Amino acid sequence: MGKARQSGWRGVAIFRRSLMIFLVFGQTAIATYYLLWILPYHGGTIVEKALIVLFAVLYIWIAIGFWIAVWGFFIRSFGGDSYSLVKRHSKAELESAPLATTAILLPIYHEPVDWTFKGLKAVYEDLAGQGKLDHFEFYILSDSRSPDVWLEERAAWYDLVTELGAEGRIFYRRRAVNLNFKSGNVADFLRRWGRRHKYMVVLDADSLLSGQTVCQMVQLMELEPQVGILQTNPNIINGKSLFARIQQFANRFYSPLFATGLAAVQMGDAAFWGHNAILRVEPFMKHCGLRKLPGRGLFSGAIMSHDFVEAAYMGRAGYEVWLEPQLGGSFEESPPTLGDELARDNRWAKGNLQHLWVMLREPGLRFAHRMAFLNGVMAYLASPLWLLFLIAVTISAAQMTLAPIDYFPEGYQGLFPLWPEWRPEWALGLALSTLMLLFFPKFLAIFDSVVQRTSAGFGGYIKLLKSVLLESLVSVLLAPVRMLAHSRFVIAALFNVSLKWAGQNRTEEITWREGFWNQLPAMLVGSGWALFAWQLDTLFFFWSLPVAVPLILSAPTSVLLSRQALGIGLLERRLLMIPEEFQPPPVLERALEYRLLSRPSQTLTPFQQAILIPHVNRLHQAFARVHTAAARQQHWASDVESCLQHGPVYLSNAKVARIARDRWALDYLHREAWKASVGTYWGQCVHRRILEKVDGSARDADVYK
């Protein structure tokens, strides 16, 4: 049976995709026909023609999501997709499958060091609990630029290896040259150590994977040699702010439907999301290298969003890419505030729009992967299209209110006048059908929780219903804000505005000043549009409120959503609860336990520790390069002397990093800094270090007592 499903899934995929296209386009044709006869001139003006085109494109976009959710509901109701990889194999067959050499990669860039490494520690120990560590190696791949950050990373790696006894199993490397973002970091690893491993599991800094899930992924890859990438469906966890908890609840409650439906349509032509997935190393190295885009502006240079492209290249090479929602134990975290989410979307918008070039110009790609590119593009392009639609509606309303009736509108070639007609009952029906597309999947998720008996993990039926209502209200408030922000991101991307790639904020709340300053454009747009609508027509004013009010309230909304007290308070009332909080799996318990144990406070910066603390100094010397005396004298000997006299205060980050990478400089500064007089920079650092040691000894004595 498994062999038949393996060879026959493409025919099933063609049928499912054809049915999906029929349903989506058929529904869109009916809705567009209704709009055509709702409009006063039935598409007889340029503005109305624009409205019809924009409406059709946007209706297709939301109809796809609707039918994906419906599909997912029915598949889950009947026990899952029999063609999925997990369903092909019995539990006994899967458990008896062998493991193979696998690298677990953690690419990082200016992440909170202690927090990130403790997450990796939880993954390591959960995998150790499976008794299968001999098949796995861990690689921390740093692209951090600030010397204080990567010096701290290196010291934390050493502490982690020492604590776990993981010598020869957890490795750390920092690239000297940061090219092509995360994909370049992974490519650098593959050039050096790729042939050492059959598979690699890619994590993000906020990723957690259970040991059982990691082993299952490797075993599935061993049983399915035609699969090049196997993607899990990560659940969002650890939300503290109200915003993060809203995102967490929505992801955990709705994603089973959407992920199951998406997997059923994509089948072996699924997308790769860049993390919490396993990849077959040899074909990935051979076929998935990313060349620079040869165009101009946005379509030039390195591809910023690499994952979809790599999946498409893997498919072009004849390998399959699968999304497996039934693989649990896969987790990630959400940005804590609306501002952080939008900052991330700003990067993603540019990367996704670059996929237009790959979708249209790259030969040999499978149709499903081209559609995945289009789906990613529409995730951001839909916002300016909605904005254009609202502008066109406003223009049309203004024409009908302010201008006399035009019986021969532009483009109309008839011999008789075209009488404008109004059909309010049709307009109401079309509005209700559109709302059904947007909100019916939420009700399906509630029905699914009844069928699957999962409501207890969400706090029970009553709490679950309240959580859905709260999430729906917040999503309504945020939709216009995201629309306006994404429209700005798309315009900036088309003009190729450069972006800075930075680590993600995971703890900070938004102040009232920041909220009003960041959301001032949205508030002005919302207020101006509402005022114009009021002066234009009372009915049109009320029609504008669902968009205008959220924009006007965007500042207090963003501030209040960032508050951790509100999020935690709702959790205490069992609202916005998820099953992982009701009964957390071991890997989450470990990560939470480790992260709650704060490290001893340090009075010295990572660079100061690298100079003064003997074992830390020796560690960094072991990684440092040996330069000739002539090279040192020519380039940075004076910087070393300046550092000795005044500390790194007057040196740039580049000069401090150059000192930290030179073995002679580290050794020289270590010896001389300990000789420094009390009143000097290094003398004061030595004094703080001595006090730190005394305080640490006192704490140890208290613990011993």
Secondary structure, DSSP 8 states (H G I E B T S, - for coil): -HHHHHHHHHHHHHHHHHHHHHHHHHHHHHHHHHHHHHSTTTT-SHHHHHHHHHHHHHHHHHHHHHHHHHHHHHHHHTTS-TTSHHHHS-HHHHHHS----EEEEEEESS--HHHHHHHHHHHHHHHHTTT-GGGEEEEEEE---SHHHHHHHHHHHHHHHHHHT-TTTEEEEE-SS--SHHHHHHHHHHHHHGGG-SEEEE--TT-EE-HHHHHHHHHHHHH-TTEEEEEE--EEE---SHHHHHHHHHHHHHHHHHHHHHHHHHTTB----SSSEEEEHHHHHHH-----EESSGGGEES-S--HHHHHHHHHHTT-EEEEETT---EEEE--SSHHHHHHHHHHHHHHHHHHHHHHHH-TT--HHHHHHHHHHHHHHHHHHHHHHHHHHHHHHHHHHHHS---SS-TT---SS-------HHHHHHHHHHHHHHHHHHHHHHHHHHHHHT-GGGGT-HHHHHHHHHHHHHHHHHHHHHHHHHHHHHHHHHHTT----------S----HHHHHHHTHHHHHHHHHHHHHHHHH-HHHHHHHHHHHHHHHTHHHHHHHHT-HHHHHHHHHTT-S--HHHHS--HHHHHHHHHHHS-----SS-HHHHHHHSHHHHHHHHHHSB---HHHHHHHTHHHHHHHHHHGGGGS-HHHHHHHHTBHHHHHHHHHHHTT--TTSHHHHHHHHHHHHHHHHHHHHHHHH-
